[in-house]
Amino acid sequence: MTPCATIPVAVTFWSYFKDLAGCGSTTVEVPRGATLGQVIDEVMRRFPGLTGLRQSALVAVGVDYQRPDYCLREGDEVSLFPPVQGG
Amino acid sequence: MKRWVHWSLGAIDEPALNAAIEVSPEAGAVLVFVGRVRGQEAGREIVALEYECFQPMAERQFHLLLDQIAAQWPIESIRLVHRIGRVPINEVSLWVEVIAPHRGEAFTACQWLIDEMKRVVPIWKKPVLRTP
């Protein structure tokens, strides 16, 4: 069987990014072999309220920060959030 | 290095934490940092802070930081409690204990841990403003 040309990627928003997106999570379809940067591009296209915060946004896959050139694998869960403020 | 990271949904029990201290005869410094919620946030009067946490990632990031501390300084142990949810002003949001042979490394490691926490550990706070 030929594998699908795209994979679904779950994206979770945290903190005020949830408010700006209007939801806590979404799923985007990206080409197999897509990078994290491509996922963020798609998220920004679908949620214009986040566009202005792209430079300050932090991005993780699973429980680790990843760079935009990270190549996504099926089952990866992406988190997108503003600068952290613990303490 | 012994380590313990804990989340608290209610008030942090400082007396219980202090009573549970474990110090070896080699440790000459016991440093406890207590972070409290101030009555003002960005110049506005508040009644509380709402802390939100991406807990699995926060734990992972704390442990990565503790790995770096263990590699850099001769720290005997670190215990850390961060409160999440609504924390009223004057209450404790963060409790950190660093035990080391000497005060220098205890102060340095504690400062570094809290600075790095504020850079990489996914915890956010939202002020609850005081209404007139």
Backbone of each chain as ProteinMPNN parsed JSONL, in Angstrom:
{"seq_chain_A": "MTPCATIPVAVTFWSYFKDLAGCGSTTVEVPRGATLGQVIDEVMRRFPGLTGLRQSALVAVGVDYQRPDYCLREGDEVSLFPPVQGG", "coords_chain_A": {"N_chain_A": [[0.843, -1.195, 0.0], [0.544, 2.229, -0.824], [2.056, 4.82, 1.03], [0.349, 7.576, 2.646], [0.424, 10.833, 1.188], [0.473, 12.93, 2.84], [0.776, 13.859, 6.326], [-0.986, 13.899, 9.456], [-0.625, 16.415, 11.878], [-0.681, 17.063, 15.238], [-1.319, 20.026, 16.977], [-0.788, 21.903, 19.84], [-1.894, 24.679, 21.687], [-0.655, 26.967, 24.11], [-1.075, 28.927, 27.113], [-1.687, 32.41, 26.53], [-1.768, 32.06, 23.847], [-3.735, 30.258, 23.287], [-6.036, 31.779, 23.598], [-5.679, 33.66, 21.57], [-5.675, 32.033, 19.346], [-8.158, 30.996, 19.537], [-8.785, 28.46, 20.232], [-7.752, 25.411, 21.877], [-6.262, 23.502, 20.631], [-5.272, 22.052, 17.496], [-5.306, 20.348, 14.307], [-3.041, 19.896, 11.736], [-2.525, 19.223, 8.294], [0.316, 18.123, 6.723], [2.874, 17.808, 4.183], [4.395, 14.606, 3.955], [7.506, 14.302, 5.527], [7.75, 16.95, 6.014], [8.954, 19.99, 7.515], [9.265, 21.35, 10.843], [9.084, 24.089, 10.656], [7.445, 24.385, 8.41], [5.053, 23.442, 9.405], [4.517, 25.399, 11.311], [4.222, 27.571, 9.614], [1.814, 26.852, 8.359], [0.104, 26.832, 10.55], [0.165, 29.541, 11.248], [-1.016, 30.606, 9.008], [-3.579, 29.667, 9.244], [-4.391, 30.693, 11.659], [-4.561, 33.751, 12.058], [-4.372, 35.507, 14.197], [-2.147, 34.846, 15.605], [-0.008, 35.527, 14.127], [1.613, 37.857, 14.392], [3.163, 37.2, 16.538], [5.003, 35.367, 15.931], [7.85, 35.51, 15.934], [8.533, 35.586, 18.622], [7.465, 33.286, 19.573], [7.634, 30.089, 21.155], [8.562, 26.766, 20.358], [7.815, 23.378, 20.58], [8.403, 19.865, 20.2], [6.765, 17.127, 21.265], [8.21, 16.784, 24.366], [10.369, 18.383, 24.097], [12.258, 21.234, 23.03], [12.446, 22.275, 19.629], [14.129, 22.982, 16.542], [13.29, 25.014, 13.626], [14.013, 23.491, 11.388], [13.587, 20.889, 12.023], [12.573, 17.649, 11.159], [9.426, 16.42, 10.751], [7.782, 13.571, 12.183], [5.416, 10.908, 11.846], [2.889, 11.022, 14.249], [4.137, 12.834, 15.883], [3.787, 15.431, 18.289], [3.079, 18.744, 18.4], [3.822, 21.698, 20.206], [2.932, 25.033, 20.829], [3.828, 28.118, 22.056], [3.898, 31.149, 24.115], [6.692, 33.197, 25.382], [8.076, 31.847, 28.395], [7.169, 32.005, 31.927], [7.742, 31.205, 34.578], [7.928, 30.847, 38.218]], "CA_chain_A": [[0.0, 0.0, 0.0], [1.326, 3.469, -0.89], [1.769, 5.663, 2.181], [-0.296, 8.858, 2.339], [1.373, 11.894, 0.852], [0.501, 13.904, 3.941], [0.582, 13.307, 7.676], [-1.628, 14.861, 10.359], [0.217, 16.822, 13.013], [-1.458, 17.723, 16.299], [-0.668, 21.237, 17.512], [-1.445, 22.404, 21.054], [-1.554, 26.061, 22.052], [-0.593, 27.181, 25.556], [-1.155, 30.289, 27.649], [-2.59, 33.282, 25.775], [-1.875, 31.618, 22.453], [-5.051, 29.607, 23.173], [-7.027, 32.845, 23.398], [-5.472, 34.268, 20.253], [-6.056, 31.056, 18.311], [-9.572, 30.694, 19.686], [-8.936, 27.046, 20.561], [-6.59, 24.877, 22.582], [-5.45, 22.618, 19.787], [-5.738, 21.866, 16.118], [-4.518, 19.374, 13.547], [-2.738, 20.373, 10.386], [-2.002, 18.205, 7.367], [1.512, 18.621, 6.036], [3.48, 16.751, 3.369], [5.323, 13.699, 4.641], [8.863, 14.856, 5.443], [7.716, 18.403, 6.244], [9.697, 20.472, 8.675], [8.493, 22.064, 11.859], [8.834, 25.427, 10.112], [6.282, 24.318, 7.514], [3.872, 23.317, 10.262], [4.238, 26.722, 11.898], [3.676, 28.384, 8.509], [0.409, 26.488, 8.163], [-0.64, 27.304, 11.73], [0.054, 31.004, 11.159], [-1.97, 30.902, 7.934], [-4.933, 29.362, 9.717], [-4.715, 31.472, 12.868], [-3.885, 35.036, 11.846], [-4.15, 36.177, 15.481], [-0.826, 34.481, 16.141], [1.045, 35.855, 13.155], [2.534, 38.871, 14.901], [3.945, 36.664, 17.656], [5.814, 34.248, 15.449], [9.266, 35.617, 16.311], [8.733, 35.313, 20.057], [6.846, 32.006, 19.932], [8.491, 28.93, 21.42], [7.977, 25.6, 19.701], [8.341, 22.097, 21.053], [7.827, 18.615, 19.695], [6.762, 16.303, 22.476], [8.624, 17.541, 25.558], [11.653, 19.033, 23.804], [12.296, 22.31, 22.043], [13.037, 21.874, 18.356], [14.38, 24.063, 15.593], [12.366, 24.966, 12.47], [14.38, 22.496, 10.375], [13.262, 19.536, 12.519], [11.724, 16.928, 10.219], [8.358, 15.795, 11.548], [7.438, 12.165, 11.969], [4.025, 10.604, 12.166], [2.669, 10.888, 15.688], [4.717, 13.957, 16.63], [2.839, 16.414, 18.826], [3.728, 20.059, 18.434], [3.27, 22.695, 21.127], [3.287, 26.398, 20.444], [3.493, 28.936, 23.223], [4.651, 32.39, 24.281], [7.781, 33.084, 26.355], [7.627, 31.256, 29.664], [7.173, 32.985, 33.025], [7.593, 30.542, 35.875], [8.537, 31.44, 39.402]], "C_chain_A": [[0.884, 1.252, 0.0], [1.021, 4.332, 0.331], [1.134, 6.989, 1.751], [0.771, 9.903, 2.062], [1.479, 12.926, 1.966], [0.374, 13.168, 5.276], [-0.137, 14.352, 8.523], [-0.681, 15.164, 11.523], [-0.657, 17.571, 14.014], [-0.65, 18.9, 16.847], [-1.473, 21.717, 18.711], [-0.953, 23.816, 21.336], [-1.575, 26.173, 23.572], [-0.653, 28.663, 25.881], [-2.053, 31.145, 26.739], [-2.618, 32.949, 24.285], [-3.212, 30.892, 22.222], [-6.118, 30.654, 22.871], [-6.908, 33.426, 21.99], [-5.875, 33.322, 19.129], [-7.554, 30.778, 18.366], [-9.837, 29.229, 19.972], [-7.653, 26.558, 21.237], [-5.7, 24.001, 21.725], [-6.056, 22.54, 18.394], [-4.916, 20.747, 15.486], [-4.278, 19.943, 12.164], [-2.194, 19.202, 9.569], [-0.806, 18.813, 6.652], [2.099, 17.474, 5.202], [4.383, 15.874, 4.228], [6.744, 14.237, 4.452], [8.915, 16.349, 5.681], [8.519, 18.762, 7.488], [8.746, 21.149, 9.664], [8.156, 23.474, 11.364], [7.623, 25.442, 9.193], [4.987, 24.181, 8.319], [3.507, 24.679, 10.847], [3.682, 27.665, 10.818], [2.179, 28.124, 8.35], [-0.452, 26.972, 9.341], [-0.851, 28.818, 11.64], [-0.95, 31.404, 10.072], [-3.402, 30.706, 8.431], [-5.357, 30.188, 10.911], [-3.999, 32.82, 12.799], [-3.614, 35.798, 13.151], [-2.783, 35.901, 16.07], [0.322, 35.032, 15.3], [2.082, 36.826, 13.717], [3.453, 38.356, 15.997], [4.895, 35.55, 17.221], [7.256, 34.317, 15.957], [9.501, 35.263, 17.774], [8.188, 33.95, 20.471], [7.913, 30.938, 20.179], [7.778, 27.692, 20.888], [8.65, 24.34, 20.22], [7.683, 20.962, 20.277], [7.929, 17.628, 20.847], [7.152, 17.174, 23.659], [9.966, 18.245, 25.357], [11.485, 20.173, 22.807], [12.946, 21.784, 20.766], [13.192, 23.091, 17.461], [13.439, 23.925, 14.394], [12.744, 23.911, 11.437], [14.158, 21.049, 10.851], [12.276, 18.874, 11.557], [10.675, 16.112, 10.997], [8.124, 14.347, 11.161], [5.989, 11.935, 12.384], [3.889, 10.412, 13.679], [3.296, 12.002, 16.507], [3.619, 14.91, 17.09], [3.597, 17.717, 19.024], [3.033, 20.941, 19.466], [3.813, 24.058, 20.744], [2.884, 27.311, 21.592], [4.347, 30.191, 23.31], [5.813, 32.181, 25.245], [7.263, 32.645, 27.714], [7.865, 32.236, 30.816], [7.072, 32.331, 34.391], [8.213, 31.329, 37.017], [7.631, 32.37, 40.154]], "O_chain_A": [[1.862, 1.321, 0.744], [-0.148, 4.558, 0.645], [1.353, 7.461, 0.635], [1.867, 9.866, 2.621], [2.439, 13.694, 2.033], [-0.072, 12.022, 5.34], [0.071, 15.551, 8.339], [-0.031, 14.272, 12.066], [-1.287, 18.575, 13.683], [0.54, 18.778, 17.138], [-2.685, 21.913, 18.619], [0.239, 24.109, 21.238], [-2.404, 25.555, 24.239], [-0.335, 29.523, 25.06], [-3.065, 30.658, 26.236], [-3.424, 33.512, 23.544], [-3.752, 30.905, 21.116], [-6.982, 30.458, 22.016], [-7.909, 33.652, 21.311], [-6.358, 33.759, 18.084], [-8.153, 30.374, 17.369], [-10.988, 28.794, 19.958], [-6.611, 27.21, 21.173], [-4.532, 23.781, 22.044], [-7.206, 22.918, 18.168], [-3.948, 20.267, 16.074], [-5.204, 20.416, 11.504], [-1.504, 18.322, 10.084], [-0.904, 19.882, 6.05], [1.845, 16.304, 5.489], [5.059, 16.368, 5.13], [7.133, 14.588, 3.338], [9.976, 16.963, 5.572], [8.727, 17.942, 8.382], [7.599, 21.467, 9.35], [7.068, 23.985, 11.627], [6.856, 26.405, 9.193], [3.954, 24.739, 7.949], [2.337, 25.063, 10.873], [2.78, 28.459, 11.086], [1.384, 29.054, 8.222], [-1.571, 27.451, 9.159], [-1.941, 29.309, 11.932], [-1.646, 32.412, 10.199], [-4.308, 31.468, 8.092], [-6.55, 30.367, 11.153], [-2.949, 33.001, 13.415], [-2.72, 36.642, 13.197], [-2.314, 36.637, 16.938], [1.48, 35.003, 15.717], [3.285, 36.635, 13.535], [4.428, 39.022, 16.346], [5.509, 34.881, 18.052], [7.821, 33.302, 16.363], [10.542, 34.708, 18.125], [8.421, 33.505, 21.595], [8.945, 30.893, 19.508], [6.554, 27.585, 20.957], [9.876, 24.246, 20.291], [6.567, 21.087, 19.773], [9.016, 17.33, 21.342], [6.504, 18.186, 23.93], [10.617, 18.651, 26.32], [10.687, 20.094, 21.873], [13.865, 20.966, 20.807], [12.486, 24.09, 17.605], [12.863, 22.861, 14.168], [11.883, 23.471, 10.676], [14.507, 20.101, 10.147], [11.266, 19.471, 11.188], [11.013, 15.234, 11.791], [8.245, 13.954, 10.001], [5.426, 12.688, 13.179], [4.692, 9.716, 14.299], [3.025, 12.114, 17.702], [2.651, 15.16, 16.372], [4.612, 17.776, 19.719], [1.808, 20.929, 19.582], [4.981, 24.214, 20.388], [1.741, 27.283, 22.047], [5.389, 30.289, 22.663], [5.924, 31.121, 25.861], [6.166, 33.017, 28.131], [8.656, 33.172, 30.697], [6.388, 32.848, 35.274], [8.914, 32.322, 36.819], [8.032, 32.933, 41.173]]}, "seq_chain_B": "MKRWVHWSLGAIDEPALNAAIEVSPEAGAVLVFVGRVRGQEAGREIVALEYECFQPMAERQFHLLLDQIAAQWPIESIRLVHRIGRVPINEVSLWVEVIAPHRGEAFTACQWLIDEMKRVVPIWKKPVLRTP", "coords_chain_B": {"N_chain_B": [[23.938, 13.772, 42.252], [21.207, 14.398, 44.29], [17.763, 14.807, 43.535], [14.588, 16.43, 43.35], [11.554, 17.152, 42.072], [8.547, 18.804, 42.243], [5.009, 19.371, 41.896], [2.536, 21.609, 43.045], [-0.825, 21.851, 43.768], [-2.12, 23.173, 45.713], [-1.53, 25.224, 48.656], [1.944, 25.597, 49.283], [3.614, 23.504, 51.449], [5.611, 24.64, 53.567], [6.707, 24.163, 56.23], [6.592, 21.334, 56.32], [8.272, 20.657, 54.221], [10.676, 21.765, 55.139], [11.034, 20.184, 57.359], [11.583, 17.782, 56.22], [14.147, 17.782, 55.375], [17.284, 16.551, 54.175], [20.538, 16.185, 54.954], [23.946, 15.726, 54.36], [26.964, 15.001, 56.272], [28.963, 16.313, 54.905], [27.938, 18.559, 53.775], [27.945, 22.017, 53.857], [26.326, 24.119, 53.307], [23.043, 25.142, 53.203], [20.624, 26.243, 51.253], [17.681, 28.006, 50.914], [15.287, 29.129, 48.748], [12.518, 31.202, 48.53], [9.86, 31.996, 46.609], [7.446, 34.477, 46.332], [4.103, 35.628, 45.61], [3.691, 38.818, 44.467], [1.903, 41.894, 45.244], [1.581, 43.459, 43.088], [1.682, 43.54, 39.556], [3.384, 44.233, 36.753], [2.935, 46.913, 37.316], [0.281, 47.009, 38.009], [-2.396, 46.555, 40.339], [-2.92, 43.465, 41.817], [-4.777, 40.463, 42.707], [-4.105, 37.875, 42.661], [-2.103, 35.341, 41.037], [-2.537, 33.341, 38.188], [-1.236, 30.324, 37.551], [-0.171, 28.398, 34.849], [0.768, 25.294, 33.454], [2.663, 23.253, 31.317], [2.917, 20.308, 32.012], [4.332, 17.688, 31.565], [6.384, 18.48, 29.823], [7.531, 20.521, 31.296], [8.576, 19.132, 33.478], [10.484, 17.569, 32.18], [12.168, 19.609, 31.186], [13.023, 20.813, 33.569], [14.512, 18.685, 34.613], [16.522, 18.461, 32.704], [17.833, 20.859, 33.182], [18.688, 20.386, 35.793], [20.435, 18.303, 35.292], [22.447, 19.719, 34.032], [23.292, 21.359, 36.101], [24.301, 19.445, 37.859], [26.489, 18.665, 36.404], [28.07, 20.89, 36.486], [28.447, 22.033, 39.046], [29.359, 21.163, 42.428], [26.926, 20.03, 43.734], [24.938, 18.77, 46.348], [22.189, 18.157, 46.689], [18.981, 18.992, 45.255], [15.856, 20.294, 45.861], [12.681, 21.077, 44.6], [9.71, 22.907, 44.426], [6.953, 23.87, 42.585], [4.155, 25.874, 42.479], [0.974, 25.456, 40.929], [-1.949, 26.683, 39.201], [-4.341, 28.843, 40.831], [-2.765, 31.352, 42.669], [-2.874, 33.215, 45.459], [-1.949, 36.629, 46.344], [0.948, 37.206, 48.364], [1.285, 34.548, 48.919], [3.219, 31.513, 48.539], [4.804, 30.738, 45.526], [6.935, 29.413, 44.489], [9.379, 27.182, 45.637], [12.592, 26.47, 46.511], [15.272, 24.408, 47.333], [18.678, 24.191, 47.87], [21.421, 22.21, 48.438], [24.755, 22.121, 49.367], [28.375, 21.67, 49.475], [29.601, 24.161, 49.993], [28.743, 27.691, 50.379], [29.04, 29.263, 48.084], [28.735, 27.772, 45.653], [26.173, 26.899, 46.094], [24.59, 29.268, 46.114], [25.154, 30.173, 43.502], [24.258, 28.05, 41.86], [21.548, 27.988, 42.505], [20.636, 30.515, 41.712], [21.189, 30.33, 38.966], [19.555, 28.169, 38.233], [16.962, 29.211, 38.664], [16.953, 31.423, 36.961], [17.261, 30.098, 34.482], [15.013, 28.482, 34.517], [13.061, 30.419, 34.119], [13.467, 30.87, 31.509], [13.215, 28.539, 29.992], [11.424, 26.605, 31.057], [8.182, 25.453, 30.634], [5.99, 27.255, 31.94], [3.424, 29.473, 32.75], [2.123, 32.654, 33.752], [-0.82, 34.365, 34.733], [-2.112, 37.45, 35.492], [-4.512, 38.145, 38.043], [-6.545, 40.69, 38.229], [-7.044, 43.279, 40.688], [-10.257, 44.322, 41.436], [-12.001, 47.435, 41.472]], "CA_chain_B": [[23.132, 14.821, 42.889], [19.815, 14.014, 44.529], [16.861, 15.822, 42.992], [13.167, 16.187, 43.593], [10.738, 18.227, 41.492], [7.167, 18.518, 42.617], [4.009, 20.408, 41.58], [1.549, 21.713, 44.114], [-2.064, 22.531, 43.376], [-2.546, 23.995, 46.849], [-0.448, 25.941, 49.332], [3.183, 24.834, 49.476], [3.752, 23.241, 52.887], [7.022, 24.908, 53.892], [7.188, 23.435, 57.416], [6.807, 19.917, 55.991], [9.478, 20.585, 53.389], [11.834, 22.015, 55.998], [11.205, 19.038, 58.263], [12.029, 16.614, 55.45], [15.5, 18.035, 54.863], [18.299, 15.501, 54.347], [21.836, 16.825, 54.745], [25.069, 14.869, 54.739], [27.962, 15.726, 57.077], [29.856, 17.08, 54.022], [27.264, 19.765, 53.28], [28.042, 23.172, 54.749], [25.403, 25.177, 52.889], [21.651, 24.809, 52.885], [20.03, 27.484, 50.763], [16.267, 27.872, 50.546], [14.705, 30.307, 48.106], [11.054, 31.174, 48.55], [9.283, 33.02, 45.745], [6.064, 34.802, 46.72], [3.356, 36.45, 44.656], [3.603, 40.223, 44.891], [0.59, 42.516, 45.07], [1.562, 44.22, 41.839], [2.26, 42.872, 38.388], [3.493, 45.226, 35.671], [2.384, 48.187, 37.763], [-1.16, 46.918, 38.296], [-2.745, 45.84, 41.573], [-3.521, 42.158, 41.528], [-5.159, 39.673, 43.884], [-3.543, 36.517, 42.53], [-1.601, 34.931, 39.729], [-2.963, 32.003, 37.745], [-0.12, 29.634, 36.903], [-0.489, 27.285, 33.954], [1.993, 24.535, 33.245], [2.684, 22.089, 30.414], [3.643, 19.569, 33.051], [5.354, 16.721, 31.119], [7.545, 19.187, 29.272], [8.167, 21.264, 32.393], [9.405, 18.179, 34.226], [11.634, 17.239, 31.332], [13.093, 20.753, 31.131], [13.655, 20.937, 34.897], [15.539, 17.645, 34.785], [17.666, 18.823, 31.862], [18.566, 21.905, 33.915], [19.353, 19.753, 36.939], [21.582, 17.575, 34.729], [23.519, 20.696, 33.79], [23.818, 21.767, 37.408], [25.117, 18.342, 38.385], [27.738, 18.616, 35.647], [28.846, 22.127, 36.65], [28.734, 22.409, 40.426], [29.287, 20.017, 43.349], [25.709, 20.177, 44.539], [24.522, 17.496, 46.947], [20.787, 17.878, 46.366], [18.064, 20.102, 44.978], [14.413, 20.018, 45.902], [11.975, 22.227, 44.026], [8.247, 22.801, 44.331], [6.302, 25.004, 41.914], [2.697, 25.798, 42.597], [0.231, 25.783, 39.719], [-3.308, 27.096, 39.514], [-4.468, 30.215, 41.358], [-1.95, 31.6, 43.856], [-3.163, 34.568, 45.96], [-0.769, 37.413, 46.719], [1.64, 36.862, 49.62], [1.512, 33.107, 49.06], [4.442, 31.021, 47.903], [4.617, 30.093, 44.216], [8.123, 28.611, 44.161], [10.238, 26.848, 46.777], [13.786, 25.763, 46.013], [16.314, 24.141, 48.339], [19.937, 23.723, 47.281], [22.363, 21.803, 49.486], [26.079, 22.003, 48.742], [29.453, 21.753, 50.469], [29.912, 25.555, 50.32], [27.666, 28.601, 50.003], [29.235, 29.848, 46.751], [28.087, 26.97, 44.601], [24.73, 26.832, 46.373], [23.976, 30.502, 45.598], [25.296, 30.239, 42.04], [23.387, 27.061, 41.224], [20.145, 28.383, 42.733], [20.381, 31.655, 40.809], [21.201, 29.826, 37.591], [18.366, 27.341, 38.031], [15.749, 30.038, 38.565], [17.064, 32.183, 35.699], [17.014, 29.198, 33.349], [13.61, 28.105, 34.598], [12.27, 31.496, 33.515], [13.771, 30.915, 30.082], [12.886, 27.32, 29.227], [10.414, 25.692, 31.625], [6.895, 25.975, 30.171], [5.039, 27.685, 32.969], [3.004, 30.842, 32.447], [1.273, 33.22, 34.801], [-1.777, 35.37, 34.271], [-2.54, 38.205, 36.676], [-5.932, 38.363, 38.341], [-6.508, 42.094, 38.663], [-7.938, 43.721, 41.771], [-11.333, 45.161, 40.897], [-12.288, 48.516, 42.424]], "C_chain_B": [[21.703, 14.314, 43.072], [18.917, 15.153, 44.042], [15.415, 15.431, 43.227], [12.404, 17.393, 43.059], [9.278, 17.869, 41.711], [6.268, 19.689, 42.224], [2.991, 20.43, 42.693], [0.335, 22.476, 43.612], [-2.595, 23.416, 44.496], [-1.337, 24.674, 47.473], [0.765, 25.026, 49.509], [3.441, 24.72, 50.975], [5.225, 23.4, 53.293], [7.494, 24.172, 55.15], [7.465, 21.961, 57.123], [8.066, 19.742, 55.149], [10.726, 20.779, 54.249], [12.104, 20.821, 56.914], [11.788, 17.83, 57.541], [13.454, 16.764, 54.923], [16.422, 16.846, 55.16], [19.641, 16.113, 53.986], [22.939, 15.873, 55.2], [26.052, 15.668, 55.603], [28.91, 16.573, 56.224], [29.25, 18.403, 53.585], [27.363, 20.894, 54.3], [27.054, 24.258, 54.417], [24.042, 24.593, 52.559], [20.973, 26.118, 52.521], [18.586, 27.214, 50.372], [15.796, 29.19, 49.961], [13.191, 30.138, 48.108], [10.546, 32.331, 47.694], [7.817, 33.222, 46.091], [5.412, 35.672, 45.659], [3.218, 37.856, 45.242], [2.202, 40.767, 44.626], [0.479, 43.334, 43.804], [2.212, 43.405, 40.743], [2.221, 43.89, 37.256], [2.776, 46.523, 36.051], [0.902, 48.165, 38.09], [-1.385, 46.128, 39.582], [-3.408, 44.519, 41.198], [-3.949, 41.481, 42.829], [-4.54, 38.276, 43.838], [-2.874, 36.385, 41.163], [-2.139, 33.537, 39.432], [-1.798, 31.375, 36.992], [-0.64, 28.458, 36.08], [0.827, 26.591, 33.605], [1.754, 23.414, 32.241], [3.563, 21.079, 31.149], [4.668, 18.55, 32.518], [6.602, 17.407, 30.571], [8.28, 19.948, 30.371], [9.065, 20.329, 33.211], [10.659, 17.823, 33.451], [12.655, 18.388, 31.353], [13.77, 20.982, 32.478], [14.775, 19.907, 35.033], [16.751, 17.892, 33.88], [18.509, 19.897, 32.552], [19.333, 21.297, 35.095], [20.54, 18.91, 36.479], [22.755, 18.53, 34.537], [24.124, 21.18, 35.094], [24.75, 20.685, 37.959], [26.472, 18.271, 37.683], [28.642, 19.813, 35.947], [29.291, 22.423, 38.072], [28.598, 21.186, 41.346], [28.1, 20.132, 44.306], [25.301, 18.808, 45.08], [23.074, 17.152, 46.592], [20.047, 19.166, 46.037], [16.649, 19.563, 45.097], [13.709, 21.276, 45.418], [10.474, 21.938, 44.002], [7.738, 24.053, 43.629], [4.797, 24.822, 42.049], [2.064, 26.12, 41.253], [-1.23, 26.013, 40.089], [-3.276, 28.503, 40.109], [-3.658, 30.364, 42.644], [-2.217, 33.042, 44.322], [-1.875, 35.313, 46.32], [-0.331, 37.033, 48.13], [1.846, 35.365, 49.811], [2.692, 32.666, 48.203], [4.107, 30.316, 46.579], [5.776, 29.165, 43.881], [8.951, 28.416, 45.423], [11.389, 26.012, 46.246], [14.777, 25.606, 47.162], [17.532, 23.576, 47.607], [20.896, 23.421, 48.433], [23.706, 21.498, 48.811], [27.149, 22.056, 49.828], [29.702, 23.193, 50.94], [28.831, 26.488, 49.782], [27.788, 29.106, 48.562], [28.507, 29.064, 45.679], [26.584, 26.854, 44.842], [24.019, 28.073, 45.827], [24.012, 30.523, 44.073], [24.326, 29.281, 41.355], [21.915, 27.453, 41.367], [19.766, 29.523, 41.789], [20.278, 31.173, 39.359], [19.941, 29.022, 37.3], [17.119, 28.205, 37.838], [15.783, 30.883, 37.292], [16.722, 31.298, 34.5], [15.567, 28.707, 33.336], [12.744, 29.146, 33.883], [12.517, 31.625, 32.017], [13.22, 29.696, 29.337], [11.764, 26.445, 29.801], [9.013, 26.247, 31.325], [5.854, 26.14, 31.282], [4.704, 29.137, 32.631], [2.13, 31.346, 33.587], [0.392, 34.318, 34.216], [-2.253, 36.135, 35.495], [-4.057, 38.253, 36.816], [-6.009, 39.745, 38.966], [-7.467, 42.353, 39.808], [-8.99, 44.626, 41.161], [-11.706, 46.212, 41.929], [-13.533, 48.225, 43.254]], "O_chain_B": [[21.071, 13.858, 42.119], [19.285, 16.324, 44.133], [15.074, 14.25, 43.294], [12.585, 18.515, 43.533], [8.84, 16.762, 41.399], [6.697, 20.843, 42.218], [2.623, 19.383, 43.227], [0.445, 23.59, 43.102], [-3.418, 24.301, 44.262], [-0.253, 24.696, 46.888], [0.633, 23.847, 49.837], [3.48, 25.726, 51.682], [5.977, 22.427, 53.352], [8.587, 23.605, 55.141], [8.447, 21.401, 57.611], [8.829, 18.795, 55.343], [11.708, 20.052, 54.106], [13.254, 20.493, 57.204], [12.407, 16.963, 58.158], [13.908, 15.956, 54.114], [16.358, 16.229, 56.223], [19.858, 16.515, 52.842], [22.87, 15.293, 56.283], [25.967, 16.895, 55.651], [29.59, 17.454, 56.749], [29.958, 19.276, 53.08], [26.931, 20.758, 55.445], [26.94, 25.232, 55.162], [23.914, 23.677, 51.747], [20.774, 26.989, 53.368], [18.304, 26.303, 49.594], [15.896, 30.238, 50.599], [12.659, 29.089, 47.743], [10.772, 33.498, 48.014], [7.04, 32.268, 46.139], [6.093, 36.366, 44.904], [2.705, 38.05, 46.344], [1.421, 40.175, 43.881], [-0.593, 43.847, 43.479], [3.173, 42.673, 40.978], [1.151, 44.348, 36.854], [2.105, 47.146, 35.228], [0.327, 49.203, 38.416], [-0.672, 45.17, 39.877], [-4.325, 44.469, 40.378], [-3.531, 41.882, 43.916], [-4.465, 37.586, 44.854], [-3.062, 37.211, 40.27], [-2.19, 32.672, 40.306], [-1.42, 31.844, 35.918], [-1.434, 27.644, 36.55], [1.867, 27.237, 33.478], [0.747, 22.71, 32.318], [4.774, 21.005, 30.938], [5.802, 18.554, 32.996], [7.727, 16.973, 30.821], [9.51, 20.01, 30.375], [10.177, 20.697, 33.588], [11.758, 17.782, 34.005], [13.853, 18.16, 31.518], [14.956, 21.308, 32.53], [15.862, 20.226, 35.516], [17.879, 17.567, 34.252], [19.738, 19.853, 32.514], [20.482, 21.656, 35.354], [21.541, 18.81, 37.188], [23.902, 18.197, 34.836], [25.335, 21.387, 35.182], [25.839, 20.974, 38.456], [27.472, 17.871, 38.278], [29.845, 19.76, 35.691], [30.363, 22.987, 38.294], [27.81, 20.282, 41.067], [28.26, 20.307, 45.514], [25.318, 17.813, 44.355], [22.765, 16.014, 46.242], [20.419, 20.258, 46.466], [16.296, 18.533, 44.523], [14.086, 22.392, 45.774], [10.04, 20.857, 43.604], [8.058, 25.17, 44.035], [4.251, 23.755, 41.768], [2.568, 26.968, 40.517], [-1.688, 25.593, 41.152], [-2.319, 29.253, 39.919], [-3.838, 29.599, 43.592], [-1.822, 33.988, 43.641], [-0.841, 34.694, 46.57], [-1.13, 36.603, 48.962], [2.51, 34.95, 50.762], [3.102, 33.358, 47.271], [3.253, 29.431, 46.522], [5.625, 28.239, 43.085], [9.193, 29.357, 46.178], [11.183, 24.977, 45.611], [15.077, 26.566, 47.871], [17.43, 22.622, 46.836], [21.146, 24.27, 49.289], [23.788, 20.742, 47.843], [26.87, 22.439, 50.964], [29.976, 23.432, 52.116], [28.097, 26.139, 48.858], [26.782, 29.347, 47.895], [27.75, 29.63, 44.89], [25.811, 26.726, 43.893], [22.986, 27.965, 45.166], [23.017, 30.853, 43.428], [23.656, 29.65, 40.391], [21.13, 27.264, 40.438], [18.712, 29.497, 41.153], [19.374, 31.575, 38.626], [19.331, 29.178, 36.243], [16.316, 27.947, 36.941], [14.762, 31.043, 36.622], [15.977, 31.71, 33.61], [14.971, 28.538, 32.272], [11.821, 28.805, 33.143], [11.848, 32.404, 31.339], [12.805, 29.808, 28.184], [11.21, 25.617, 29.077], [8.693, 27.372, 31.71], [4.99, 25.293, 31.51], [5.581, 29.924, 32.274], [1.486, 30.568, 34.291], [0.798, 35.08, 33.338], [-2.749, 35.528, 36.444], [-4.784, 38.386, 35.831], [-5.584, 39.944, 40.104], [-8.538, 41.753, 39.903], [-8.666, 45.582, 40.455], [-11.73, 45.927, 43.126], [-13.914, 49.033, 44.102]]}, "name": "protein", "num_of_chains": 2, "seq": "MTPCATIPVAVTFWSYFKDLAGCGSTTVEVPRGATLGQVIDEVMRRFPGLTGLRQSALVAVGVDYQRPDYCLREGDEVSLFPPVQGGMKRWVHWSLGAIDEPALNAAIEVSPEAGAVLVFVGRVRGQEAGREIVALEYECFQPMAERQFHLLLDQIAAQWPIESIRLVHRIGRVPINEVSLWVEVIAPHRGEAFTACQWLIDEMKRVVPIWKKPVLRTP"}
